[in-house]
């Protein structure tokens, strides 16, 4: 289970820059970190030094086989379609952009709230 901790402001700023062109972008404090919402749906976020990524349930399962990815287990029960991506996978701009783009693509397919 995750422990709430301050989130990495630098990582949050990098995510913000990737999504800043979206007119439907909002931010919300959540899980002891920060969530980036598109059309009212959570897209991704920062918790501690990890990136929270929302994907389709089947894509989330597949992503768990990738390096530096683990289940998003905040309550003691993993949330389907959400994964935590460790710093080693997001330290480069290309790595971070790829993960944020995957989340953005999925969330863009959802109806706005």
Order of alpha helices (4+ residues) and beta strands (2+ residues): alpha-beta-beta-beta-beta-alpha-beta-beta-alpha-alpha
